[in-house]
């Protein structure tokens, strides 16, 4: 992706147990629930959302997007239409059905919908479109294929860097000095987490003069362990087990429901390995695994979708790409929840300092998959 974006500073905030800051590219997302119940300027406004094949119950990016559009719809007094894709073959037909249903804004959840969104946007210039984790650039010219497409992008490597640092600190304290990661499909929205994660581990090693090893991903070679899909199944469990067999005591599964397979593999092992969640605050989204979640690397997709819907409802659709960063609170770490009292001494202060340096540009966090 090669698209020029303009950053504007908004400020920085640090809440207890959660490290966040504000500023942004495009229009920064407002927290869901902050528009004061404003009604859409257009009485015919109809926001719609189509999931990728992971489905809306993934406790991850699809569910987060659904939460965002539903909150916006409730405030605006409109009923959003949400359509779930059972397979990749459903994308075009699902979008076509939303167009036929008179949707005025259609948002596709995920990189895999870029071709379907591109085709639909070009054929329907009077309908507004949004897409998460892609710029819908099937022409490979560095910009969206149509002027009525708003990309919702996230520089997740920044937050994953903090997550990797935290994982290394936990592993060093636990004694294994080994962490690992694996993904669903090898696509940019997945590998960007893995890039930031391993770089954060390296930063911890540099700062502390130790050697915490990373397994499952080679950033330089862009090669690692993947299941090939976003499903919790035997393949995902076996892939997770392959990482656990390296002796890691922290594992990062990147790919929606595959965390369930990692959780099962950990339980079978009888060890106290902890996980990092992705996209949503997984300890909250799925309390059944809360006792295994050290922290989550968050993409605040719900806020980005919420803001896109509410602004479009007011007649202010802006196709300028939104990029979530640590600056604008579009990405960040969740609370450590029950692990807060068990963390290495001074870790949260170290993470806060790292975040400030990333925001100021003193630490450059990069990934081949970062929005540019």
N, C-alpha and C positions, 0 to 999 in steps of 0.2 A: 504494500500500500504506500503510495507516495502522494499525500495530499497536504497542502500547506494549511495550518490552523493557527489562529490567533488566540493567545492566552490572555486572560484578564484576572488580576488578583482580586480576591474577595476577602481573604483573611484566614485565620487558623484557629481551631478549637481543639482542646483536649478534654475528653470526658473520662470519668473514672473507669479504668479498665479498658477503655477503647481509645485508640490513637487515631485522630482524624484531623483534617485541615481543609480550608476552603479556598477556591479560585477556579478558573475554568476555561474551556474551549467551547465555542458555540454558546448556547444558553445553559447556565448551570442548573442542575435539577433542584427543584424545591422539595423539601420533605413532604411526603404524601400527607394530605390533610391540612395544608396551609393556605388554600385558596379562598377560604371563607365561604364556601358554598356557592360560588359564582355560577351562574347559568350560562350555557353556551350562547354566543351571539346569534348563531344560526340554529333555528328550531329543528332543522332537519339533520343536525350533526349526529353522526353515528360512528363511534370508534370501534374498530375491530382488531382482533389479534389471532394469528395462526401460529401454532407451536411447531417445533421440529419433531422428529420422530421419538424424542425422549418423553413427550407427553407432559401434561400440566402437573402431574403428581411426582415430579422428579426431585422435589425438595431443593431445587437448584434454579438455573436461569429461566426455564419455562414457567415454573411456578412463581418466581419473582416478578416476571413480566405480567403475568395474570393478576397478581396482587396489585401491581401498579395501575393497570387499566381499570380494575374493579373499584379501587379507591377513587380514581378520577371520575368514573361514571357515577358513583354515589354522590360525590360533591356536586357534580354538574346536573344531576337529576336526569341522566340518560342511562340506558341499559346497553352496555357494551356486548358485542358478540364475540365469543371466544371459540375458536375451532381447533380441535386437536388432530394432529397428523399421526396416523398409526405407522406410516412408513414414509420413506423419501418419495415414493410415487404419489403421495397424497398432496404434495405442496401446490402444484398447479391447479388441481381440481378444487382444493379448499379455497385458494385465493379467488378463483373464478366464481365460486359460490358466494363469497363475500361481496364481490363486485356486483353480482346479480341481485344481492340483497340490499343494494343501495348504500353500502358502507362509504363514508366520506374520508376516513383515515384507516389505512390497513397497515399494521405493523407485523413484520415477520420476525420470529424469534430464532436467530442463529444464522451462522455462516452458511449453512447448507441450503438456505432459502434464497440466496442471492440471485441465482439465475431466474427463479420464478418471480421474485419481486421485480427484477429488472424488466422482464418481458411484460409484466402487467402494468408497470408504471409507464412504459413507453407507449403502450396501447391505450392507456387511460389517463391522459394528461390532466384531466380535471379532478382526479382523485389524488389525495395526498398519501404518501407511503413512508414507512419507516422500516429500518432493518437493524437488528442488533448484531454486533460483532462482524460487520461487513460494510463495505461502501457500495456494494452492488456494481462493481466495476468489471463486467464481463468482457469489456473491450480492452482492458489492461492499459488504459491511458491515464490512470492515476486519479480519476474522478468518477462520481456516480454516473451511471448510464443515462439518467434522466434528471431534469431539474426539480422534479416533484418527489425525490427520494431523500429522506433525512437519515444519515447513518448515526447510529448510537454505538460508540466505540469506547473501549476501556483500556487504559494502559496498566493492565493488571500486574505486569512485572514489578511495578513499584511496590505494591502491597505484598506480592509474593516474596520479594526481597526481605521484607520485615518478617514474613512468616518463616522463611528459611533460616534467618538469624535466630528466631525464637526456637525453632525446631532443633537447631544445633546446640543452643544453650541447654535445652531440656535433655538432649541426648548426652551431653557432656556431664551434666549433673547425674543422670541415671547410670552412666558408666559405660555404655556400649560405644559411644562415639561413632555411631552409624545411623544415617537417615536414608529414606528412599522415597521414590515417587513412581507412579505409573499413570497412564492416561487412557482415555477411551479411543477416539480417533486422533490420528496425528494431523491436526489442523491448527492454524494459528491461535484460535481462542483457547486451545488446550496447552500448546507448547509454550505460550507466553507465561503461564503459571509456572511451568517447570523451569524455564530460563531464569526467572526471578528467584525462584526457590533455591536453586543450586548456587546462584551468585550470592544470595544472603548467607548460605552456609559458609562459603569461602570468606566472606567478610568477617564472620565470627572467628574463623580459624586465624585470619590475619590479626584481628584485634586481640585475641586471647593467646596466641602462640601455641595453639593446639591443632590436632588433625581430626576433625569430624568428617568422615567419608560420606559421599553421596552415591546412591545406587539408583539405577533405573533411567537415568537421563544423562547424555553427554551433550552439553550445550554446543561445544565447538563443532561436533560432527552432526548435530541435530538428529541424533538417533537414540532410541530408548525403548522402553517397554510399553506396549499398547494392547488393548483388547480388540480393537478394530470396530467397536461400536459403543453406544451408550446404554448398555443394558446390564443389569445385575444378574449374572448367570455363572455357569461353571467356568467359562473362559476367564471372566473377570476375577473369579475367586482364585483360579490357578495362577493368574498373572500376579495378583496380590501376594500369593504364597511364595512365588519366586523371589519377590522383594523381601518378604519376611525371612526367607531362608538365609539371607545375607547377614542376619543378626541385628537388623535395625530395631530401634525402639521408638521411631517416629516414622509415619508413612503418610504421604500426600496422594490420595486418589483424585485425579482430575477428570471429571466426566459424569456429572449428574449422579444417577443411581448406582454407579459402580462402587460408591463408598459402602453400600450394603454388603457387597461381596468382600470388600476389605475387612469390614467389621466381623463378618462370619469367619474369615480366615484367622483373624486375631483371636477370636473366642476359641476356635479349634486348637490353636497353638498353646493356649493356656498361659500365654505371656501377658505382660502389662504394656504392650505396645500401644501408643496413642496415635490418633489421626489428626490431620488438619482438614477442615472442611473447605469447600470452595463455593463461590458465588453468594450464597446466603449464609446467615449465622446458623450453621447446621445443628448446633446444640439446642437452638430454639426451634428450628424448623422440624427437627426429628428428635424429640426427647428420648427416644429409645436408644440412641447412641451417644447421648450427652456425656455419659461417663467415660467415653473414649475420645472425645473431641478436645484437644488442647486449645485450639483457637481456629477461627475460620478466616480465610482470605476472601474478602467480600468485594463483589461488583454490585453496586447499588442500582441494579437494573430497574427495580420497582420505581425508584425516584426519577430515573431518566424517562421511563415510559409515562409516568404520571405527568411530568412537566410537558412532554411532547403532546400529550392528549389535551391537557388544560389550555396550553397556548394555542393549539390548533382550533380548539373550540371557540376561542375568542377571535378567530380570524387572523391569528399571528403565526401561521405555519412558517417555519424558517428551516430551509434545507441545509443550512450550515451544519457540518458534522459536529456532534457533541462528543467530546473525549473526556471520560472520567479519569481523574488523576487523584493523587493524594492532596493536591492543592484544593481541588473543588469538592472533596469528600465523595467523589464518584467511585473510588476504591479505598480500601483500608482494612484494618484488622478488627475483628469482633472483640468482645470481652473474652477474657480467659475463663470466665464463669467459675466453676468449682475448683479449677486449677490455680486460681489467682493466688491463694495462700501457699501454694506449693512451688511457685516459680523460684528460679535462682535469684538471689538477692540483687537488686538493682536492675533487673532485666527490663522492667517497664520504662525506667528512666533512659536506659540505653536505646530502646526502641523509639522513644520520643525524640531523642537527639538525632538518631539516624533519619527519622522522618523529616525533621527540620532541615537536615543537610540535603536530602533529596529534593525537597521543595525549593531550597535556595540554589540548587544546581551544584552544590559542593560535592555531592556524590552522584555520578551519572549511572542510572540504571537503564540498561538497554536490552532489547530483544529483537531478533529479526522479525518478530511478529508485532512489535509495538506500532501503534498508529503514528504516522509521520505527516 
